[in-house]
């Protein structure tokens, strides 16, 4: 039961719990890093299980339970906070000097202002029906639950994915709090189209779309390396190499860059498989 693969899986779970804790500490960037670390453990447990012949039904269930927390519940709370922050960002746009303390506690202050309006009926800027909008973020763990359960019994997804896998969806959602945290001090100079993307209603639409993508029949390439498919492995290794190189150059913007490359590679891979079958 407590073999190295299952212990790595448990570390994935702990990363998800730490991410939630960081959310309620107002440290959204650390919450994102915890999810990224969880993704590394998620990759490592499968790799170790295959190499050491430790694959089991128990490990499969543990993996899904851990993934639900790290790639379902934790991103759900991240986007919950992002919607709260997206309801009213006027204070960030004011051309007045703000010390570091303001930015350190801004996220927590906005959250507790929402709590006062939601649970204690204290009149403030959230005292309207829009205060219920953040709960739409709970669609993320809701769809992740069904996605993970479906994945465990779907024999068609042994080689590739059908629908967005939960780690991929989590990384997509991680872009928003990570970008916001890194640009919060200069938010008034951010492009208007970017501000529009971080509006609470835009974020709600994004949550609904990408949550639904977890269950839609969208073919996506798995990054597992297979000995018998050299050309396919070359495509995957090239994608991994370009992704690794892009991170120090593009930083937070490397997330949409890498995801775009992955989707293009998946389309090419899907077309190639269809052509070979014909």
N, C-alpha and C positions, 0 to 999 in steps of 0.2 A: 504493500500500500504506500509506504513512505519512501519510494525510490526517488532517484535524482530527477527524473522527468516530472513526477507529480509534485515534488518540492519546488521545481521551477514554475510549474503551473500555479502553485500557491503564492509565489512571489508576484505573479501577474495580478492575482486577487488583491494582495496587499497594496500594490501600486494603485489600483483602482480606489481602494479605501483612502489612501493618502491623497489622491486627487480630489476626492469629495471634501476631505478635511481642509485642503488648501483653498477650495472654493469658498468655504465658510470662514476662512481667515482673510479673504479678500486678495489672496495671492493667485490670481488666475494663470499667470505664466508658469508658476510652479505646478499648478494643477495640470497644465498641458504637458509639462516635462514628465510628470508621473505617469501619464497615459502613454507617452512615447516609450518610457522605460518598460511599462507593462507590455507594449507591443514587442519589445526585444525579448522579454521573457516568454511571450507567447510563441515567437519564432523558435527560441532556444529549446523549449520543452518538446516541440514536435521533432526538431532536428535530433536531439539527444535520444528521444524515444525510438526513432527510426534506426539510428546508428547502433544503439545498444539493445535493440530488440525488446523494448519495454512497452510497446504499444498494447493497450488493453481497453476494454469497455469502460472500466473505472476511470482511466486517464481521459478518455473521450468525454465522459460526463463532467469530470472536474474542469476540463478545458472550457466547456461551454458555460459552466457556472461562473468561472472566473471571468470569461469574456463578457458575460452579461453585466457584471459590475464595472469592469474597466472600460469596455467599449459601448456600454449601453447606459447604465445609471450615471457614471461619472460625466460623460459628454452631455447627458441630459441636464445635470446641474450646471455645467459650464454654460450651456445655452440659456438656461433659466436665468442666470445672472446677466448674460448678455442682453436678453430682452429687457430686463429691468433697466440696464444702463442705456438701452436704446430708446426708452420711452421719452426721456428728457435729457439731452446733453447740452443744454444752453449754458450751464455753468462752466463747462469746458471751453466754450466758444467765446466767453467774455475776455476782453483784452485787458485783464487786470493781472498784476503779478501774483503768483501763487508759489508758496514755499513747498519744499519736499514733503512736509507733513500732510499737506492737502492731498497730494497724489497717493501717499501711502495709505490714507484712510478713505479715499474717495469711494471706492467700490463698496466698502463696508457701510459707509454713510448712506449711500443710495439704497443698499439692501435693507437697512434698518428703517429708512424712511418708508420703503414699500411695506415692510412688516407692520409699521404703525398704522398705515392706511388699511391694510388687508385684515389684520386681526384685532386691532384696537380702535378702529374707526376714528383715528386722529386725522383731522383735515390737513392735507398737504397736497403736493403736486400729483400724487398717485391716487387721490381720492376721487376715483371715477371708475367706470366699468372696465377701463383699460388695465386696471390692476390685476384682472384675471388672465390677461394675455400670457404672462410668463409660464402658466401651467401647460401651454401647448408644447413646451419642451419635453414634457413627460411622454410625448409620442415616440421619442428616441428609444428609451428603454422598452416601451410597449412593442414597437416593431422589432427591436433587437431580440426580444424574448421569442417571438414567433420565428424570426430568421434563424436563430441558433437551434431551436427545436427542429425546424424543418431541415436544416443542414445535416443534423445527426442521422436522419432517416432517408435522406435523398441520395440514392446511389448514383445519380447523374453527376454529382459534384465531387467525385473522387479525384479527378484530374484538373478540372477548372471550376470556376464559380458560375452560378446562375443567380443573378441578383448581386447587389453590393454586399460584400462581406462586412461584418461589423467593425473590424479594425480599420478598414478603408473609410467607412462612414464616420468613424470617430475622428480620424485624422482630418477629414474635411471640416468637421465641426470645430476642431482644435484651432484651425486657422484664424477664426474670428476673435477669440479671446487673446490669442498670442499677438495678433496684429494690433488689437486695441491696446494691450498692455504696453507694447513697445512704442506706440505712437500717441499715447494719452497726453503727454506733455505738450505735444505740438498738434493737437486735434483741430485747432482752428485753421491750420494751414493745410490740412488734408483735402484732397480733391473732393468736390461736391458729390461725384458719383460714388466715391468710397463711403462718404457719410450716409448717402442714401442706402447703400448696401447694409449699413449697420443700424438703420432705423428699425424699430421694434417690429413693424409690420413686414418689412423685407426679411428679417430674420425668421419670423413666423412662417412665411412662405417657404423659405429655404429649408426649415426644419421639416415641414410637411412633405416636400418633394423628396429630399434625400432619405427621410425615414421610409417613405413608400418604395424607394428604389431598392431597399433591402429585400423586398418580397417580389418585385417585378422580374419577369424572365429576361434579364439583361445578361448576355454572355460576357464574362470577364476572364482574363488570363490569370492562372495561378503562377506564382513565382517559384514554385518548387522545381528544383533541378532534377532531371531524369536522365539516367545513363543512356537510354536507348534513343534519345531525341537530341542529337548534337546541334542541329540548326536552331531548334526551338530554344535550347539552352543558351546559345549565343545571343539570341534576342533578349533573353531575360538578364543575362550577365551584362550586356551592353546597357540595358535600362538601369540596372542597379549601379553600374559604374558612373553613368551620367548623373544619376540622382545624387550619389555621394559627392561628386565634384561640385554640383550646383549649390549645395547647402552653405558652404562658406562664402560663396559669391552673392547669392540671392537672399540668404538668411530666411526670414519668415516668408518671403515671397517664393521661396523654393517649394513650398507646399503646393500652391496651384500649378507651378511649373512641372513638378514631378507627377502630379495627378494628371495633367494634360498629356504628358508623355505616356503615362500608363494607359490612359484611355485610347490613345492613338495606337499603341502597341497591341492592345486587346482587340481593337477593330481589325487590324492587320492579321492578327493571329486567328480571329474568328473567320475572316474571309479565306484565309489559307486552308484552314481545316475544312470548310465547306467545299472549296475547290478540290482538295485531295479526295474527299468523299465522293464527289461527282466523277 
